[in-house]
């Protein structure tokens, strides 16, 4: 399969339908965009092989499982060269659900979920700040998630 594969309107329509409902059967998508179910299957295999589509995702409401606190942690490293050693240690902390290597003030910006402020204090003091290579952290508690979007498949022409 060629890396120079051009994503076309059919691919975009398939992805758009699956973004709206990842459980939608290929036969239903095929009916909606007037192609065969086999076409949907082949196109999805191509998109997966090219890493355009990385998989499907089950989205769980953390609050329903008792995680009532979301926080963002700005992490300062002692030395930027320690990034590759720090990340695996952070990945081992179950409360960290996302982390990004960033420019600006922080070396790493992480999203964590906790059950309450006591849990947050424990995660910060006993887990995150105990990671070798971390100099200090800044914590911001989220009061509400205002926006959650999926990536737009139909990009504007610039």
C-alpha positions as CSV (number, residue, x, y, z in Angstrom):
1,X,0.0,0.0,0.0
2,X,1.4,3.3,-1.0
3,X,2.2,6.0,1.5
4,X,1.1,8.6,-1.1
5,X,-2.5,7.4,-0.9
6,X,-4.8,10.4,-1.3
7,X,-7.7,10.5,1.1
8,X,-10.8,11.2,-1.0
9,X,-14.4,12.3,-0.3
10,X,-15.5,8.6,0.2
11,X,-12.8,8.1,2.9
12,X,-13.9,11.4,4.6
13,X,-17.6,10.4,4.5
14,X,-16.7,7.0,6.0
15,X,-14.7,8.6,8.8
16,X,-17.4,11.2,9.5
17,X,-20.0,8.6,9.9
18,X,-17.8,6.5,12.2
19,X,-16.9,9.6,14.3
20,X,-20.6,10.2,14.9
21,X,-21.2,6.5,15.8
22,X,-18.2,4.1,15.9
23,X,-20.6,1.2,16.2
24,X,-22.4,2.0,12.9
25,X,-22.2,-1.2,10.7
26,X,-20.3,-0.9,7.4
27,X,-23.5,-2.0,5.6
28,X,-25.3,1.1,7.0
29,X,-22.5,3.4,6.0
30,X,-22.4,1.9,2.5
31,X,-26.2,2.6,2.1
32,X,-25.7,6.2,3.2
33,X,-22.9,7.0,0.8
34,X,-24.0,4.7,-2.0
35,X,-21.1,2.3,-2.2
36,X,-20.7,-1.4,-1.4
37,X,-20.0,-2.7,2.2
38,X,-16.9,-4.3,0.8
39,X,-15.7,-0.8,-0.3
40,X,-16.1,0.4,3.2
41,X,-14.2,-2.5,4.6
42,X,-11.3,-2.1,2.1
43,X,-11.1,1.6,2.7
44,X,-11.0,1.3,6.4
45,X,-8.2,-1.3,6.2
46,X,-6.3,1.2,4.1
47,X,-6.9,4.0,6.5
48,X,-5.8,1.8,9.4
49,X,-2.7,0.6,7.7
50,X,-1.7,4.2,6.8
51,X,-2.3,5.2,10.5
52,X,-5.0,7.7,9.5
53,X,-7.4,5.8,11.6
54,X,-5.8,4.6,14.9
55,X,-8.7,2.5,16.2
56,X,-11.9,3.0,18.0
57,X,-12.4,4.4,21.4
58,X,-14.8,3.8,24.3
59,X,-15.4,7.0,26.1
60,X,-16.2,6.6,29.8
61,X,-17.5,9.4,32.1
62,X,-14.8,9.5,34.9
63,X,-17.3,11.0,37.4
64,X,-19.5,8.0,37.1
65,X,-16.6,5.9,38.3
66,X,-15.9,8.2,41.2
67,X,-13.2,10.4,39.6
68,X,-14.8,13.7,40.5
69,X,-11.6,15.8,40.1
70,X,-9.7,16.6,36.9
71,X,-6.5,18.5,37.1
72,X,-3.8,19.6,34.7
73,X,-0.2,19.5,35.9
74,X,2.6,21.6,34.4
75,X,5.8,19.6,35.0
76,X,9.2,21.3,35.0
77,X,12.1,18.9,34.5
78,X,15.5,19.5,36.1
79,X,17.1,19.0,32.7
80,X,15.2,18.6,29.4
81,X,17.5,15.6,28.5
82,X,15.6,13.7,31.3
83,X,12.4,13.7,29.3
84,X,12.9,10.2,27.9
85,X,13.5,8.8,31.4
86,X,10.6,10.7,33.1
87,X,7.9,9.7,30.6
88,X,7.9,6.0,31.3
89,X,7.7,6.7,35.1
90,X,4.7,9.1,34.5
91,X,3.0,6.5,32.2
92,X,3.1,4.1,35.1
93,X,0.9,6.4,37.2
94,X,-2.7,5.3,36.5
95,X,-4.2,8.7,37.4
96,X,-2.3,10.4,34.5
97,X,-4.5,9.9,31.5
98,X,-2.8,12.2,29.0
99,X,0.6,13.9,28.8
100,X,2.3,16.1,26.2
101,X,5.8,17.2,25.6
102,X,5.5,21.0,25.2
103,X,7.2,24.2,24.5
104,X,6.9,27.2,26.8
105,X,7.2,27.1,30.5
106,X,6.5,23.4,31.1
107,X,8.4,20.5,29.8
108,X,5.4,18.2,30.1
109,X,1.7,19.0,30.5
110,X,-0.4,16.2,32.0
111,X,-4.1,15.6,32.6
112,X,-4.9,13.6,35.7
113,X,-8.1,12.3,37.3
114,X,-8.6,11.8,41.0
115,X,-11.5,11.0,43.3
116,X,-11.0,14.1,45.5
117,X,-8.5,16.6,46.7
118,X,-6.9,14.2,49.1
119,X,-6.3,11.7,46.3
120,X,-4.9,14.6,44.2
121,X,-2.5,15.5,47.0
122,X,-1.3,11.9,47.3
123,X,-0.8,11.6,43.5
124,X,1.2,14.8,43.5
125,X,3.3,14.2,46.6
126,X,3.9,10.5,46.5
127,X,3.8,9.7,42.8
128,X,4.4,12.6,40.4
129,X,6.9,14.7,42.5
130,X,8.7,11.5,43.5
131,X,9.6,10.9,39.9
132,X,13.4,11.3,39.4
133,X,14.1,14.2,37.1
134,X,11.1,16.3,38.0
135,X,12.1,19.7,39.5
136,X,8.6,21.0,40.4
137,X,5.0,21.1,39.2
138,X,2.1,23.6,38.8
139,X,-1.4,22.3,39.4
140,X,-4.6,23.6,37.9
141,X,-7.9,22.0,38.9
142,X,-10.6,21.9,36.2
143,X,-14.0,23.2,37.3
144,X,-15.7,22.0,34.1
145,X,-14.9,20.6,30.7
146,X,-16.4,23.3,28.4
147,X,-15.5,21.8,25.0
148,X,-14.9,18.3,23.8
149,X,-14.7,17.8,20.0
150,X,-13.7,15.2,17.5
151,X,-11.2,16.1,14.8
152,X,-12.9,17.7,11.8
153,X,-12.6,15.3,8.8
154,X,-13.6,17.9,6.3
155,X,-10.9,20.5,6.6
156,X,-11.4,24.0,5.3
157,X,-9.4,25.0,2.3
158,X,-6.7,27.6,3.2
